[in-house]
Amino acid sequence: MGYNIKEIGDRAYRARAKQRIKQSHVCEVLGIAQSTYSRFENGQADLPVTKIMTLCDVLGISPMWLLYGIKDDSE
């Protein structure tokens, strides 16, 4: 099961927009620069696993959905 960084970034963006969460809030919680997170959402950078897990908590999504687009009952 592979992953596509552009699709991951797009799913992160869509989840954040749906929740109406600002990038600045996500960056504050993750402890990263807004430019880093913006590159992630645009598919130009990856995030460490620990940041991915925190991001999923902030956005209220599962890691499986973020990484692979696989929905579970909560999505």
Phi and psi restraints in degrees (range 20) as a CNS / XPLOR table:
assign (resid 1 and name C) (resid 2 and name N)
       (resid 2 and name CA) (resid 2 and name C) 1.0 -94.4 20.0 2
assign (resid 2 and name N) (resid 2 and name CA)
       (resid 2 and name C) (resid 3 and name N) 1.0 175.7 20.0 2
assign (resid 2 and name C) (resid 3 and name N)
       (resid 3 and name CA) (resid 3 and name C) 1.0 -136.3 20.0 2
assign (resid 3 and name N) (resid 3 and name CA)
       (resid 3 and name C) (resid 4 and name N) 1.0 155.4 20.0 2
assign (resid 3 and name C) (resid 4 and name N)
       (resid 4 and name CA) (resid 4 and name C) 1.0 -118.4 20.0 2
assign (resid 4 and name N) (resid 4 and name CA)
       (resid 4 and name C) (resid 5 and name N) 1.0 116.5 20.0 2
assign (resid 4 and name C) (resid 5 and name N)
       (resid 5 and name CA) (resid 5 and name C) 1.0 -61.2 20.0 2
assign (resid 5 and name N) (resid 5 and name CA)
       (resid 5 and name C) (resid 6 and name N) 1.0 -33.5 20.0 2
assign (resid 5 and name C) (resid 6 and name N)
       (resid 6 and name CA) (resid 6 and name C) 1.0 -67.6 20.0 2
assign (resid 6 and name N) (resid 6 and name CA)
       (resid 6 and name C) (resid 7 and name N) 1.0 -40.5 20.0 2
assign (resid 6 and name C) (resid 7 and name N)
       (resid 7 and name CA) (resid 7 and name C) 1.0 -67.5 20.0 2
assign (resid 7 and name N) (resid 7 and name CA)
       (resid 7 and name C) (resid 8 and name N) 1.0 -38.0 20.0 2
assign (resid 7 and name C) (resid 8 and name N)
       (resid 8 and name CA) (resid 8 and name C) 1.0 -62.8 20.0 2
assign (resid 8 and name N) (resid 8 and name CA)
       (resid 8 and name C) (resid 9 and name N) 1.0 -47.4 20.0 2
assign (resid 8 and name C) (resid 9 and name N)
       (resid 9 and name CA) (resid 9 and name C) 1.0 -60.4 20.0 2
assign (resid 9 and name N) (resid 9 and name CA)
       (resid 9 and name C) (resid 10 and name N) 1.0 -40.3 20.0 2
assign (resid 9 and name C) (resid 10 and name N)
       (resid 10 and name CA) (resid 10 and name C) 1.0 -65.1 20.0 2
assign (resid 10 and name N) (resid 10 and name CA)
       (resid 10 and name C) (resid 11 and name N) 1.0 -42.7 20.0 2
assign (resid 10 and name C) (resid 11 and name N)
       (resid 11 and name CA) (resid 11 and name C) 1.0 -64.1 20.0 2
assign (resid 11 and name N) (resid 11 and name CA)
       (resid 11 and name C) (resid 12 and name N) 1.0 -39.2 20.0 2
assign (resid 11 and name C) (resid 12 and name N)
       (resid 12 and name CA) (resid 12 and name C) 1.0 -62.4 20.0 2
assign (resid 12 and name N) (resid 12 and name CA)
       (resid 12 and name C) (resid 13 and name N) 1.0 -44.4 20.0 2
assign (resid 12 and name C) (resid 13 and name N)
       (resid 13 and name CA) (resid 13 and name C) 1.0 -61.3 20.0 2
assign (resid 13 and name N) (resid 13 and name CA)
       (resid 13 and name C) (resid 14 and name N) 1.0 -48.3 20.0 2
assign (resid 13 and name C) (resid 14 and name N)
       (resid 14 and name CA) (resid 14 and name C) 1.0 -61.9 20.0 2
assign (resid 14 and name N) (resid 14 and name CA)
       (resid 14 and name C) (resid 15 and name N) 1.0 -40.6 20.0 2
assign (resid 14 and name C) (resid 15 and name N)
       (resid 15 and name CA) (resid 15 and name C) 1.0 -66.2 20.0 2
assign (resid 15 and name N) (resid 15 and name CA)
       (resid 15 and name C) (resid 16 and name N) 1.0 -41.9 20.0 2
assign (resid 15 and name C) (resid 16 and name N)
       (resid 16 and name CA) (resid 16 and name C) 1.0 -65.4 20.0 2
assign (resid 16 and name N) (resid 16 and name CA)
       (resid 16 and name C) (resid 17 and name N) 1.0 -43.7 20.0 2
assign (resid 16 and name C) (resid 17 and name N)
       (resid 17 and name CA) (resid 17 and name C) 1.0 -64.7 20.0 2
assign (resid 17 and name N) (resid 17 and name CA)
       (resid 17 and name C) (resid 18 and name N) 1.0 -40.8 20.0 2
assign (resid 17 and name C) (resid 18 and name N)
       (resid 18 and name CA) (resid 18 and name C) 1.0 -61.1 20.0 2
assign (resid 18 and name N) (resid 18 and name CA)
       (resid 18 and name C) (resid 19 and name N) 1.0 -38.3 20.0 2
assign (resid 18 and name C) (resid 19 and name N)
       (resid 19 and name CA) (resid 19 and name C) 1.0 -84.2 20.0 2
assign (resid 19 and name N) (resid 19 and name CA)
       (resid 19 and name C) (resid 20 and name N) 1.0 -6.6 20.0 2
assign (resid 19 and name C) (resid 20 and name N)
       (resid 20 and name CA) (resid 20 and name C) 1.0 57.3 20.0 2
assign (resid 20 and name N) (resid 20 and name CA)
       (resid 20 and name C) (resid 21 and name N) 1.0 44.0 20.0 2
assign (resid 20 and name C) (resid 21 and name N)
       (resid 21 and name CA) (resid 21 and name C) 1.0 -99.8 20.0 2
assign (resid 21 and name N) (resid 21 and name CA)
       (resid 21 and name C) (resid 22 and name N) 1.0 131.6 20.0 2
assign (resid 21 and name C) (resid 22 and name N)
       (resid 22 and name CA) (resid 22 and name C) 1.0 -76.8 20.0 2
assign (resid 22 and name N) (resid 22 and name CA)
       (resid 22 and name C) (resid 23 and name N) 1.0 149.0 20.0 2
assign (resid 22 and name C) (resid 23 and name N)
       (resid 23 and name CA) (resid 23 and name C) 1.0 -56.2 20.0 2
assign (resid 23 and name N) (resid 23 and name CA)
       (resid 23 and name C) (resid 24 and name N) 1.0 -39.6 20.0 2
assign (resid 23 and name C) (resid 24 and name N)
       (resid 24 and name CA) (resid 24 and name C) 1.0 -60.2 20.0 2
assign (resid 24 and name N) (resid 24 and name CA)
       (resid 24 and name C) (resid 25 and name N) 1.0 -36.2 20.0 2
assign (resid 24 and name C) (resid 25 and name N)
       (resid 25 and name CA) (resid 25 and name C) 1.0 -67.8 20.0 2
assign (resid 25 and name N) (resid 25 and name CA)
       (resid 25 and name C) (resid 26 and name N) 1.0 -44.7 20.0 2
assign (resid 25 and name C) (resid 26 and name N)
       (resid 26 and name CA) (resid 26 and name C) 1.0 -59.4 20.0 2
assign (resid 26 and name N) (resid 26 and name CA)
       (resid 26 and name C) (resid 27 and name N) 1.0 -44.9 20.0 2
assign (resid 26 and name C) (resid 27 and name N)
       (resid 27 and name CA) (resid 27 and name C) 1.0 -63.2 20.0 2
assign (resid 27 and name N) (resid 27 and name CA)
       (resid 27 and name C) (resid 28 and name N) 1.0 -39.3 20.0 2
assign (resid 27 and name C) (resid 28 and name N)
       (resid 28 and name CA) (resid 28 and name C) 1.0 -62.4 20.0 2
assign (resid 28 and name N) (resid 28 and name CA)
       (resid 28 and name C) (resid 29 and name N) 1.0 -46.2 20.0 2
assign (resid 28 and name C) (resid 29 and name N)
       (resid 29 and name CA) (resid 29 and name C) 1.0 -65.7 20.0 2
assign (resid 29 and name N) (resid 29 and name CA)
       (resid 29 and name C) (resid 30 and name N) 1.0 -41.4 20.0 2
assign (resid 29 and name C) (resid 30 and name N)
       (resid 30 and name CA) (resid 30 and name C) 1.0 -77.4 20.0 2
assign (resid 30 and name N) (resid 30 and name CA)
       (resid 30 and name C) (resid 31 and name N) 1.0 -19.4 20.0 2
assign (resid 30 and name C) (resid 31 and name N)
       (resid 31 and name CA) (resid 31 and name C) 1.0 72.6 20.0 2
assign (resid 31 and name N) (resid 31 and name CA)
       (resid 31 and name C) (resid 32 and name N) 1.0 37.2 20.0 2
assign (resid 31 and name C) (resid 32 and name N)
       (resid 32 and name CA) (resid 32 and name C) 1.0 -128.2 20.0 2
assign (resid 32 and name N) (resid 32 and name CA)
       (resid 32 and name C) (resid 33 and name N) 1.0 162.9 20.0 2
assign (resid 32 and name C) (resid 33 and name N)
       (resid 33 and name CA) (resid 33 and name C) 1.0 -71.7 20.0 2
assign (resid 33 and name N) (resid 33 and name CA)
       (resid 33 and name C) (resid 34 and name N) 1.0 149.2 20.0 2
assign (resid 33 and name C) (resid 34 and name N)
       (resid 34 and name CA) (resid 34 and name C) 1.0 -62.9 20.0 2
assign (resid 34 and name N) (resid 34 and name CA)
       (resid 34 and name C) (resid 35 and name N) 1.0 -33.7 20.0 2
assign (resid 34 and name C) (resid 35 and name N)
       (resid 35 and name CA) (resid 35 and name C) 1.0 -64.0 20.0 2
assign (resid 35 and name N) (resid 35 and name CA)
       (resid 35 and name C) (resid 36 and name N) 1.0 -36.2 20.0 2
assign (resid 35 and name C) (resid 36 and name N)
       (resid 36 and name CA) (resid 36 and name C) 1.0 -65.6 20.0 2
assign (resid 36 and name N) (resid 36 and name CA)
       (resid 36 and name C) (resid 37 and name N) 1.0 -45.8 20.0 2
assign (resid 36 and name C) (resid 37 and name N)
       (resid 37 and name CA) (resid 37 and name C) 1.0 -67.7 20.0 2
assign (resid 37 and name N) (resid 37 and name CA)
       (resid 37 and name C) (resid 38 and name N) 1.0 -37.7 20.0 2
assign (resid 37 and name C) (resid 38 and name N)
       (resid 38 and name CA) (resid 38 and name C) 1.0 -61.4 20.0 2
assign (resid 38 and name N) (resid 38 and name CA)
       (resid 38 and name C) (resid 39 and name N) 1.0 -43.0 20.0 2
assign (resid 38 and name C) (resid 39 and name N)
       (resid 39 and name CA) (resid 39 and name C) 1.0 -62.3 20.0 2
assign (resid 39 and name N) (resid 39 and name CA)
       (resid 39 and name C) (resid 40 and name N) 1.0 -36.5 20.0 2
assign (resid 39 and name C) (resid 40 and name N)
       (resid 40 and name CA) (resid 40 and name C) 1.0 -62.3 20.0 2
assign (resid 40 and name N) (resid 40 and name CA)
       (resid 40 and name C) (resid 41 and name N) 1.0 -50.3 20.0 2
assign (resid 40 and name C) (resid 41 and name N)
       (resid 41 and name CA) (resid 41 and name C) 1.0 -63.1 20.0 2
assign (resid 41 and name N) (resid 41 and name CA)
       (resid 41 and name C) (resid 42 and name N) 1.0 -28.4 20.0 2
assign (resid 41 and name C) (resid 42 and name N)
       (resid 42 and name CA) (resid 42 and name C) 1.0 -88.3 20.0 2
assign (resid 42 and name N) (resid 42 and name CA)
       (resid 42 and name C) (resid 43 and name N) 1.0 4.5 20.0 2
assign (resid 42 and name C) (resid 43 and name N)
       (resid 43 and name CA) (resid 43 and name C) 1.0 75.3 20.0 2
assign (resid 43 and name N) (resid 43 and name CA)
       (resid 43 and name C) (resid 44 and name N) 1.0 23.0 20.0 2
assign (resid 43 and name C) (resid 44 and name N)
       (resid 44 and name CA) (resid 44 and name C) 1.0 -107.5 20.0 2
assign (resid 44 and name N) (resid 44 and name CA)
       (resid 44 and name C) (resid 45 and name N) 1.0 -4.8 20.0 2
assign (resid 44 and name C) (resid 45 and name N)
       (resid 45 and name CA) (resid 45 and name C) 1.0 -151.0 20.0 2
assign (resid 45 and name N) (resid 45 and name CA)
       (resid 45 and name C) (resid 46 and name N) 1.0 156.1 20.0 2
assign (resid 45 and name C) (resid 46 and name N)
       (resid 46 and name CA) (resid 46 and name C) 1.0 -105.8 20.0 2
assign (resid 46 and name N) (resid 46 and name CA)
       (resid 46 and name C) (resid 47 and name N) 1.0 161.7 20.0 2
assign (resid 46 and name C) (resid 47 and name N)
       (resid 47 and name CA) (resid 47 and name C) 1.0 -118.3 20.0 2
assign (resid 47 and name N) (resid 47 and name CA)
       (resid 47 and name C) (resid 48 and name N) 1.0 148.2 20.0 2
assign (resid 47 and name C) (resid 48 and name N)
       (resid 48 and name CA) (resid 48 and name C) 1.0 -63.0 20.0 2
assign (resid 48 and name N) (resid 48 and name CA)
       (resid 48 and name C) (resid 49 and name N) 1.0 155.4 20.0 2
assign (resid 48 and name C) (resid 49 and name N)
       (resid 49 and name CA) (resid 49 and name C) 1.0 -54.2 20.0 2
assign (resid 49 and name N) (resid 49 and name CA)
       (resid 49 and name C) (resid 50 and name N) 1.0 -41.4 20.0 2
assign (resid 49 and name C) (resid 50 and name N)
       (resid 50 and name CA) (resid 50 and name C) 1.0 -62.2 20.0 2
assign (resid 50 and name N) (resid 50 and name CA)
       (resid 50 and name C) (resid 51 and name N) 1.0 -36.9 20.0 2
assign (resid 50 and name C) (resid 51 and name N)
       (resid 51 and name CA) (resid 51 and name C) 1.0 -70.9 20.0 2
assign (resid 51 and name N) (resid 51 and name CA)
       (resid 51 and name C) (resid 52 and name N) 1.0 -37.3 20.0 2
assign (resid 51 and name C) (resid 52 and name N)
       (resid 52 and name CA) (resid 52 and name C) 1.0 -61.1 20.0 2
assign (resid 52 and name N) (resid 52 and name CA)
       (resid 52 and name C) (resid 53 and name N) 1.0 -44.7 20.0 2
assign (resid 52 and name C) (resid 53 and name N)
       (resid 53 and name CA) (resid 53 and name C) 1.0 -63.7 20.0 2
assign (resid 53 and name N) (resid 53 and name CA)
       (resid 53 and name C) (resid 54 and name N) 1.0 -42.7 20.0 2
assign (resid 53 and name C) (resid 54 and name N)
       (resid 54 and name CA) (resid 54 and name C) 1.0 -65.2 20.0 2
assign (resid 54 and name N) (resid 54 and name CA)
       (resid 54 and name C) (resid 55 and name N) 1.0 -42.6 20.0 2
assign (resid 54 and name C) (resid 55 and name N)
       (resid 55 and name CA) (resid 55 and name C) 1.0 -57.9 20.0 2
assign (resid 55 and name N) (resid 55 and name CA)
       (resid 55 and name C) (resid 56 and name N) 1.0 -44.5 20.0 2
assign (resid 55 and name C) (resid 56 and name N)
       (resid 56 and name CA) (resid 56 and name C) 1.0 -60.2 20.0 2
assign (resid 56 and name N) (resid 56 and name CA)
       (resid 56 and name C) (resid 57 and name N) 1.0 -40.8 20.0 2
assign (resid 56 and name C) (resid 57 and name N)
       (resid 57 and name CA) (resid 57 and name C) 1.0 -62.7 20.0 2
assign (resid 57 and name N) (resid 57 and name CA)
       (resid 57 and name C) (resid 58 and name N) 1.0 -45.4 20.0 2
assign (resid 57 and name C) (resid 58 and name N)
       (resid 58 and name CA) (resid 58 and name C) 1.0 -62.9 20.0 2
assign (resid 58 and name N) (resid 58 and name CA)
       (resid 58 and name C) (resid 59 and name N) 1.0 -41.7 20.0 2
assign (resid 58 and name C) (resid 59 and name N)
       (resid 59 and name CA) (resid 59 and name C) 1.0 -87.1 20.0 2
assign (resid 59 and name N) (resid 59 and name CA)
       (resid 59 and name C) (resid 60 and name N) 1.0 -8.6 20.0 2
assign (resid 59 and name C) (resid 60 and name N)
       (resid 60 and name CA) (resid 60 and name C) 1.0 69.3 20.0 2
assign (resid 60 and name N) (resid 60 and name CA)
       (resid 60 and name C) (resid 61 and name N) 1.0 37.8 20.0 2
assign (resid 60 and name C) (resid 61 and name N)
       (resid 61 and name CA) (resid 61 and name C) 1.0 -125.4 20.0 2
assign (resid 61 and name N) (resid 61 and name CA)
       (resid 61 and name C) (resid 62 and name N) 1.0 163.6 20.0 2
assign (resid 61 and name C) (resid 62 and name N)
       (resid 62 and name CA) (resid 62 and name C) 1.0 -89.1 20.0 2
assign (resid 62 and name N) (resid 62 and name CA)
       (resid 62 and name C) (resid 63 and name N) 1.0 149.1 20.0 2
assign (resid 62 and name C) (resid 63 and name N)
       (resid 63 and name CA) (resid 63 and name C) 1.0 -59.0 20.0 2
assign (resid 63 and name N) (resid 63 and name CA)
       (resid 63 and name C) (resid 64 and name N) 1.0 -35.1 20.0 2
assign (resid 63 and name C) (resid 64 and name N)
       (resid 64 and name CA) (resid 64 and name C) 1.0 -63.4 20.0 2
assign (resid 64 and name N) (resid 64 and name CA)
       (resid 64 and name C) (resid 65 and name N) 1.0 -38.5 20.0 2
assign (resid 64 and name C) (resid 65 and name N)
       (resid 65 and name CA) (resid 65 and name C) 1.0 -69.9 20.0 2
assign (resid 65 and name N) (resid 65 and name CA)
       (resid 65 and name C) (resid 66 and name N) 1.0 -44.4 20.0 2
assign (resid 65 and name C) (resid 66 and name N)
       (resid 66 and name CA) (resid 66 and name C) 1.0 -62.0 20.0 2
assign (resid 66 and name N) (resid 66 and name CA)
       (resid 66 and name C) (resid 67 and name N) 1.0 -47.5 20.0 2
assign (resid 66 and name C) (resid 67 and name N)
       (resid 67 and name CA) (resid 67 and name C) 1.0 -79.2 20.0 2
assign (resid 67 and name N) (resid 67 and name CA)
       (resid 67 and name C) (resid 68 and name N) 1.0 -37.3 20.0 2
assign (resid 67 and name C) (resid 68 and name N)
       (resid 68 and name CA) (resid 68 and name C) 1.0 -124.9 20.0 2
assign (resid 68 and name N) (resid 68 and name CA)
       (resid 68 and name C) (resid 69 and name N) 1.0 -6.8 20.0 2
assign (resid 68 and name C) (resid 69 and name N)
       (resid 69 and name CA) (resid 69 and name C) 1.0 77.4 20.0 2
assign (resid 69 and name N) (resid 69 and name CA)
       (resid 69 and name C) (resid 70 and name N) 1.0 14.4 20.0 2
assign (resid 69 and name C) (resid 70 and name N)
       (resid 70 and name CA) (resid 70 and name C) 1.0 -88.9 20.0 2
assign (resid 70 and name N) (resid 70 and name CA)
       (resid 70 and name C) (resid 71 and name N) 1.0 118.2 20.0 2
assign (resid 70 and name C) (resid 71 and name N)
       (resid 71 and name CA) (resid 71 and name C) 1.0 -84.2 20.0 2
assign (resid 71 and name N) (resid 71 and name CA)
       (resid 71 and name C) (resid 72 and name N) 1.0 148.3 20.0 2
assign (resid 71 and name C) (resid 72 and name N)
       (resid 72 and name CA) (resid 72 and name C) 1.0 -117.4 20.0 2
assign (resid 72 and name N) (resid 72 and name CA)
       (resid 72 and name C) (resid 73 and name N) 1.0 -172.5 20.0 2
assign (resid 72 and name C) (resid 73 and name N)
       (resid 73 and name CA) (resid 73 and name C) 1.0 -62.7 20.0 2
assign (resid 73 and name N) (resid 73 and name CA)
       (resid 73 and name C) (resid 74 and name N) 1.0 -24.1 20.0 2
assign (resid 73 and name C) (resid 74 and name N)
       (resid 74 and name CA) (resid 74 and name C) 1.0 -84.9 20.0 2
assign (resid 74 and name N) (resid 74 and name CA)
       (resid 74 and name C) (resid 75 and name N) 1.0 -12.7 20.0 2
